[in-house]
Amino acid sequence: MASSAPLGARTWTAVLVVGLVGQLAWVIENMYLNVFVYDTISTDPAVIAWMVALSAIAATAATLLFGAWSDRLARRREFIAIGYVAWGLVTAAFGLVGAGAAGAGAAAAGAGEASAVASAGATVATAVIAIIALDCVMSFIGSGANDAAFAAWVTDSTVPANRGRVDGWLAVMPLLGMLLVFALLDPLTQAGRWELFFGIVGGLTAATGVAAWFLVRDRGVARHEHGVLKAVVEGLRPATVRREPALFATLAIWGVIGVSSQVFLPYVLIYLRYSLELDGSAIVLGVVLVLASALSVVGGRLIDRFGKTRVLPYAVGAFAAGLVAMIFVRDAVGVIAAATVMMAGMMGSVAAVSALTRDHTPADRAGGVQGARMILAVMLPMIIGPAIGAAVISGSAHRYTELGIAHPVPGPEIFGAAAVVLLFVPLGLALRARVLRRAEPAMAEHG
């Protein structure tokens, strides 16, 4: 497929700036919050699994609501700009609540032995509830702005000929976000300065919301005439699935890739810090993210050149190969090699399946489709994947001892479990191919 169809400097700037800062905020929510909870509140992997799952439900509810609402108004700019400002403010406030939770835990630990034993359970439970509640609020606001409005605006602003490049760059954004956080802000977490850490990311997110007001230009798509709640229900009806089978078959493939990713991603920083105990783990991660990002950008161009359907199986194969390699590597060089293949394959897989999803999205329901995407590609993976990871961690023999207490740590088994999940991708590809053969010839051109 030809890769012409230029987007223009303003659109590219909005895609890159709004996309990158959104992923910076998601890095904090999806990864560093897990580290914060593990370091300061509870080492129980089930706590992280529950936090990830409940925040995913909140994010999905927001995407369903705000996606349908933005379709109804045929406008995305206000949702993006105002949403990013609110998202940033909540993220900054999170540092205060997080610091308070950590302080409460420290106070309980410093009390007399009898008092500590009596109050430790209640203190931890209160801290966990507070963190999870605020995480759900942050996820609700962030998903409304990013996963609903911004994702729909990208669909409005692109065409099949350039979506491989755009989604290739967007797939890189989580890696670039992680790289920036590791390089610039990780020392703050190491020093326990969580208030400043959350404040910097929150301030940047809010500032991006102000910039988005001037950068994002609505594309004048047709208004969806149904009411918001009716549009939400319509997007989830079985009749809608039957009417748009290629879309939902593609989302099912995305869901499998998402489950595989979520088996290990919530625990990967903990694995590197506490299991492998790599010296200079931030440098290792930085090298991996730079290399994987470069490969993902190249992969986006390959997607546009050779076709999304052709590239997707190779990207999934690279993802699986990297996961298997991660089971066996223990030193920094081995981790860099294996993790680069793993992350590049994962991002390439997401870029290809995301571009396919945009191709199958009805022009007047780009916002509404984000709700279905969130359920199948985000919420269910973030419920199922971390639960699998937590079960694998709890069932393994990996522990570290601190002050006489044994704590579970993730082991390499989480990567093997993630690789096993990817075995379902060929079934999804076969289902999608069958659907396309039954559909009109024009639909087959989307691949």
C-alpha angles and dihedrals in degrees: 000000000000116000100211122110101105117213102209131243097274094052093046090049091052092047093050100039099041091038095050097046091046089055091047088059092046091051088059093048098041102038117010094045087058090052091047092052092045093048100042111020117021138350092202106120089210089068091059091045091053093046092051093046097049093045088051090054090050091048092050093050090052093048092050092049101041095037091056091042093053089049090051091053095034087225132113105167098081092047092051098043100041091038094054092050092052091043091054094049093051091047091052091048089052089072091062094050091042092051090049091051091049091048092051090051092049092049091053091048091051096051124095116293097252093044092047092052091049096047104031095086094049092045094052092045092051092048092048092050092049094049094046092047094052091043089057091050091048092048092049093054095040094049093049090055101036112021095037111028103024095042090049091048090053089053090049091050100047139062130208092264095063104028094094091061094043095047090043089060093042090051088055093053096082089053093047089046091053091046093053092046093048094046100042110020109025092087088063091058091046088055092046094244094141096151092061091041094056092038094058094049092043093050092049091049092051091048089052089055089058091048091048090061088067100032103046116078119189112234099220095245118176116277116248104236098205119095118259098256092043090051091051092052092043092055092057101042119116087235089062091052090051091047094050105030096153091056094051094042088055091048089051089057089049089051093056091049088048094051090050091050094048093052089073110012098078090054104034097097090048089049093053094045102041107021106036093025090204117191109235094012090166090059091048091051092046092055091047093050094048093050094042092048092052091049091048092054090051088048091056090058091048089053091056092044102045102022134263096258093052095048098043098075091049091050091049089048091054090048091052093046091052092049092052091048091052089062091067107033120095107161129073096254093050092047091050092052097044097040092049091057091043096050095040090050092048093049092044090052092050092047093052097045092043092053090048090052091053090051090056095044115112111241094238097045106051090124095045093050089059088068092056088045091052092051097047102029103031117015100043093042091049090052098041101035100053090043089056090046093049091049091050092048094047091048095051128083097236112126141149124204124225123174088348094305121116115223125193116241129190115263132199089271090085089069092050091051090050091051091052090055090057089064086082093062095081089055090053092048091051091050092050092048090052091050092050093049089056094045129080115291090246091064091056089063090069092077 
